């Protein structure tokens, strides 16, 4: 069973998210709901979580957040992963849902240059595209933990020239890498 977990790093640009539906379930984060409807949406930042819940989007859909509003339709995140951000929590939910093949798309783990790397830069609740890059070390450590806890799941990180290449990921036995161009060709 295949899943695609979408981060919001710029390496996600140019991938037809709608075409992925025929290949598996789609898990996404934060502002993704503004322009695409994933099967599961995760938000941990209070401001974007409030926006999502106030919009009514969670009703009849799967939205997970730290503090679901009463009657919003949102679900609470597992307290076991309380300190993790949206991407690692989405990855964890995909594992718990029983997926044994998971592609990580837009998980750039920070930036390869000194500026903010996010497809929603310059929009409400996000930093400006000229702001400094976000530190990706916590994301990296949380992703490594989830992969170790789910040794029976095969993970593939889709990368491009926007993705930080982290040495810590090279030794994970259930993780491989695929260049975005190869991924796009295989998922048309």
The 8 nearest C-alpha neighbors of each residue, nearest first, counted from 0:
[[1, 98, 99, 100, 2, 23, 97, 101],
 [2, 0, 100, 23, 98, 101, 99, 24],
 [3, 1, 24, 101, 23, 25, 98, 100],
 [2, 4, 102, 25, 101, 26, 103, 5],
 [5, 3, 26, 103, 27, 25, 102, 104],
 [6, 4, 27, 104, 105, 26, 103, 3],
 [5, 7, 105, 106, 8, 86, 104, 28],
 [6, 8, 105, 117, 118, 5, 9, 11],
 [7, 9, 105, 117, 107, 10, 116, 106],
 [8, 10, 11, 118, 117, 12, 116, 105],
 [9, 11, 105, 161, 12, 8, 159, 162],
 [10, 12, 105, 9, 104, 14, 8, 13],
 [13, 11, 10, 9, 14, 118, 105, 8],
 [12, 14, 11, 15, 10, 183, 179, 16],
 [15, 13, 12, 16, 11, 183, 179, 18],
 [16, 14, 18, 17, 13, 19, 187, 183],
 [15, 17, 19, 18, 14, 20, 35, 25],
 [16, 18, 19, 15, 20, 35, 21, 14],
 [19, 17, 16, 15, 20, 187, 21, 186],
 [20, 18, 16, 22, 17, 21, 186, 23],
 [21, 19, 22, 18, 23, 17, 24, 25],
 [20, 22, 19, 23, 18, 17, 24, 186],
 [23, 21, 19, 20, 1, 24, 186, 2],
 [24, 22, 1, 2, 20, 21, 25, 19],
 [23, 25, 2, 38, 3, 20, 26, 1],
 [24, 26, 3, 37, 38, 2, 4, 27],
 [27, 25, 4, 39, 37, 40, 38, 5],
 [28, 26, 5, 40, 4, 37, 39, 41],
 [27, 29, 41, 40, 42, 85, 31, 6],
 [28, 30, 42, 31, 41, 47, 32, 40],
 [31, 29, 32, 33, 28, 47, 119, 34],
 [32, 30, 33, 29, 35, 28, 34, 27],
 [31, 33, 35, 30, 36, 34, 29, 37],
 [34, 32, 31, 30, 35, 36, 29, 51],
 [33, 35, 32, 31, 36, 30, 37, 16],
 [36, 34, 32, 31, 33, 37, 16, 17],
 [37, 35, 32, 38, 34, 31, 33, 40],
 [38, 36, 25, 39, 26, 27, 40, 35],
 [37, 39, 25, 26, 24, 36, 61, 40],
 [40, 38, 26, 61, 37, 62, 27, 25],
 [39, 41, 62, 27, 28, 26, 37, 61],
 [42, 40, 63, 28, 85, 62, 89, 64],
 [43, 41, 29, 64, 85, 48, 28, 44],
 [42, 44, 85, 64, 65, 84, 45, 48],
 [43, 45, 46, 47, 42, 48, 84, 85],
 [46, 44, 48, 47, 49, 43, 42, 65],
 [47, 45, 49, 48, 44, 50, 124, 43],
 [46, 48, 50, 49, 45, 44, 51, 29],
 [49, 47, 45, 51, 42, 46, 50, 44],
 [48, 50, 52, 46, 47, 51, 53, 45],
 [51, 49, 47, 53, 48, 52, 54, 46],
 [52, 50, 48, 54, 49, 53, 56, 47],
 [51, 53, 49, 54, 55, 50, 71, 48],
 [52, 54, 50, 55, 51, 49, 71, 56],
 [55, 53, 51, 52, 56, 50, 57, 49],
 [56, 54, 53, 52, 57, 58, 71, 51],
 [55, 57, 54, 58, 51, 52, 60, 53],
 [58, 56, 60, 72, 62, 73, 55, 59],
 [59, 57, 72, 60, 56, 55, 71, 73],
 [58, 60, 57, 72, 61, 56, 73, 62],
 [59, 61, 57, 58, 62, 56, 39, 38],
 [62, 60, 39, 57, 40, 63, 73, 38],
 [61, 63, 40, 73, 57, 41, 39, 74],
 [64, 62, 74, 41, 75, 76, 73, 40],
 [63, 65, 42, 75, 43, 76, 66, 67],
 [64, 66, 76, 75, 43, 67, 63, 81],
 [65, 67, 64, 75, 68, 76, 45, 74],
 [68, 66, 73, 64, 75, 74, 65, 69],
 [69, 67, 71, 70, 66, 73, 52, 72],
 [68, 70, 71, 67, 72, 73, 66, 52],
 [71, 69, 72, 68, 73, 67, 58, 52],
 [72, 70, 68, 73, 69, 52, 57, 58],
 [71, 73, 58, 57, 70, 74, 59, 60],
 [74, 72, 62, 67, 71, 57, 63, 61],
 [73, 75, 63, 67, 62, 64, 76, 72],
 [76, 74, 64, 63, 65, 67, 66, 77],
 [77, 75, 65, 64, 63, 78, 74, 81],
 [76, 78, 79, 80, 75, 81, 65, 88],
 [79, 77, 81, 80, 76, 75, 65, 82],
 [78, 80, 77, 81, 82, 76, 83, 88],
 [81, 79, 78, 83, 82, 77, 88, 76],
 [82, 80, 78, 83, 79, 77, 76, 65],
 [83, 81, 80, 84, 79, 78, 141, 43],
 [84, 82, 80, 81, 87, 88, 141, 85],
 [83, 85, 86, 43, 87, 88, 82, 138],
 [84, 86, 88, 42, 43, 41, 87, 28],
 [87, 85, 89, 88, 6, 84, 90, 28],
 [86, 88, 90, 89, 142, 85, 84, 91],
 [87, 89, 91, 85, 90, 86, 92, 84],
 [90, 88, 86, 92, 91, 87, 41, 85],
 [89, 91, 87, 93, 88, 92, 4, 86],
 [90, 92, 88, 94, 89, 93, 87, 95],
 [93, 91, 95, 89, 94, 90, 96, 88],
 [94, 92, 96, 90, 91, 95, 98, 89],
 [95, 93, 91, 92, 96, 97, 98, 90],
 [94, 96, 92, 97, 93, 91, 98, 90],
 [97, 95, 93, 94, 98, 92, 91, 99],
 [98, 96, 95, 94, 99, 93, 0, 92],
 [99, 97, 0, 94, 1, 100, 96, 93],
 [98, 100, 152, 0, 153, 97, 1, 101],
 [101, 99, 1, 153, 98, 152, 154, 0],
 [102, 100, 2, 154, 3, 1, 153, 155],
 [101, 103, 155, 3, 154, 156, 4, 104],
 [104, 102, 156, 4, 157, 155, 106, 3],
 [105, 103, 5, 157, 106, 11, 6, 4],
 [104, 106, 8, 6, 11, 10, 7, 107],
 [107, 105, 6, 104, 108, 8, 103, 7],
 [106, 108, 162, 8, 105, 109, 163, 161],
 [109, 107, 135, 106, 163, 138, 139, 110],
 [110, 108, 135, 133, 107, 134, 132, 116],
 [109, 111, 112, 116, 132, 163, 107, 108],
 [110, 112, 163, 161, 162, 113, 109, 160],
 [111, 113, 110, 114, 132, 115, 116, 161],
 [112, 114, 132, 131, 110, 111, 115, 130],
 [115, 113, 132, 131, 130, 129, 112, 116],
 [114, 116, 132, 131, 128, 130, 133, 117],
 [117, 115, 110, 8, 9, 114, 132, 109],
 [118, 116, 8, 119, 120, 7, 9, 115],
 [117, 119, 9, 7, 120, 8, 116, 12],
 [120, 118, 117, 122, 121, 125, 30, 7],
 [119, 121, 128, 127, 117, 125, 122, 126],
 [120, 122, 127, 128, 126, 125, 119, 123],
 [123, 121, 120, 125, 119, 124, 126, 127],
 [122, 124, 125, 121, 119, 126, 120, 47],
 [125, 123, 122, 47, 46, 126, 121, 120],
 [126, 124, 120, 123, 122, 121, 119, 127],
 [125, 127, 120, 121, 130, 128, 124, 115],
 [126, 128, 121, 130, 120, 129, 125, 115],
 [127, 129, 120, 115, 130, 121, 126, 114],
 [128, 130, 127, 114, 115, 131, 126, 132],
 [131, 129, 127, 114, 115, 128, 126, 132],
 [132, 130, 114, 115, 113, 133, 129, 128],
 [131, 133, 115, 114, 113, 110, 109, 134],
 [132, 134, 109, 115, 135, 131, 110, 116],
 [133, 135, 109, 136, 132, 137, 108, 110],
 [134, 136, 109, 108, 138, 137, 133, 139],
 [137, 135, 139, 138, 134, 140, 108, 109],
 [136, 138, 140, 139, 135, 141, 134, 83],
 [139, 137, 141, 135, 136, 140, 142, 108],
 [138, 140, 136, 142, 137, 141, 143, 135],
 [141, 139, 143, 137, 142, 138, 136, 144],
 [140, 142, 144, 138, 143, 139, 137, 87],
 [141, 143, 145, 139, 144, 140, 87, 138],
 [142, 144, 140, 146, 141, 145, 147, 139],
 [145, 143, 141, 147, 142, 146, 148, 140],
 [146, 144, 148, 142, 147, 143, 149, 91],
 [147, 145, 149, 143, 148, 144, 142, 150],
 [146, 148, 144, 149, 145, 150, 143, 171],
 [149, 147, 145, 146, 150, 144, 143, 151],
 [150, 148, 146, 147, 151, 152, 145, 94],
 [149, 151, 147, 152, 148, 146, 173, 153],
 [150, 152, 149, 153, 99, 173, 148, 146],
 [153, 151, 99, 150, 149, 100, 154, 173],
 [152, 154, 100, 173, 99, 174, 101, 151],
 [155, 153, 174, 101, 102, 100, 173, 152],
 [156, 154, 102, 175, 176, 174, 103, 157],
 [155, 157, 103, 176, 102, 158, 177, 175],
 [156, 158, 177, 104, 179, 178, 176, 103],
 [159, 157, 178, 179, 162, 156, 177, 10],
 [160, 158, 161, 162, 179, 10, 178, 157],
 [159, 161, 162, 158, 10, 111, 163, 178],
 [162, 160, 159, 10, 111, 9, 107, 163],
 [163, 161, 107, 159, 160, 158, 164, 10],
 [162, 164, 111, 107, 108, 165, 110, 109],
 [165, 163, 162, 166, 168, 107, 158, 108],
 [164, 166, 167, 168, 163, 169, 139, 108],
 [165, 167, 168, 169, 164, 170, 163, 171],
 [168, 166, 165, 169, 170, 171, 143, 139],
 [169, 167, 166, 170, 171, 165, 143, 174],
 [170, 168, 166, 167, 171, 165, 174, 175],
 [169, 171, 168, 172, 167, 166, 174, 173],
 [170, 172, 174, 168, 169, 173, 143, 167],
 [171, 173, 174, 170, 175, 150, 169, 153],
 [172, 174, 153, 171, 154, 150, 152, 175],
 [175, 173, 154, 155, 171, 172, 153, 176],
 [174, 176, 155, 156, 154, 173, 177, 172],
 [177, 175, 156, 155, 157, 178, 158, 174],
 [178, 176, 157, 158, 156, 179, 182, 181],
 [177, 179, 158, 181, 180, 157, 159, 182],
 [178, 180, 182, 181, 158, 157, 159, 183],
 [181, 179, 183, 182, 178, 184, 159, 177],
 [180, 182, 184, 178, 179, 183, 185, 177],
 [181, 183, 179, 185, 180, 184, 186, 178],
 [184, 182, 180, 186, 185, 181, 179, 187],
 [183, 185, 181, 182, 186, 187, 180, 179],
 [184, 186, 182, 183, 187, 181, 180, 179],
 [187, 185, 183, 184, 182, 19, 18, 22],
 [186, 184, 18, 185, 183, 15, 19, 182]]
